[in-house]
Amino acid sequence: MPKVTINDKEVEVPAGTTILDAALDNEIKLDHNCGGNCACSTCHVIVLEGMENLSEMSEDEEDMLDSAVGLTLESRLACQCKVSGPIKIKIPEKKKI
């Protein structure tokens, strides 16, 4: 089972699990306003290690990421990334308004 490290908390999940489900199943707070349907960018995460162990980015995810705050070249939407091997990610801090 792949190891997923989210903000320094390591969990093991079955291959094919999304990062969002890995977080929610392990009581790690990760915003997801649209319920994981690739209709918002609130589950934006930054992949620190293991980008090659994630499913490929779809055009829908790429389009939706354009609206993410703090976008980087390592940004992905947690609801769209299926894990196939070890990864390490961080959840970017949300700016308070």
NORKA-V955279 format. One line per field, one symbol per residue. ss: DSSP state (~ for helix, > for strand, _ for the rest). burial: b if it has 9 or more other ideal C-beta (glycine too) atoms within 8 Angstrom, else e. A space follows every 10 residues. Layout:
ss->???
burial->???
This chain:
ss->_>>>>>__>> >>>____>~~ ~~~~~_____ __________ ___>>>>>>_ ~~~>____~~ ~~~~~_____ ____>>>___ _>>___>>>> _______
burial->ebbbbbeeee bebebebbbb bbbbebebeb ebebebebee bebbbbbeeb eebbeeeeee bbebbeebee eeeebbbbbb bbbbbbbbbb bbeeeee
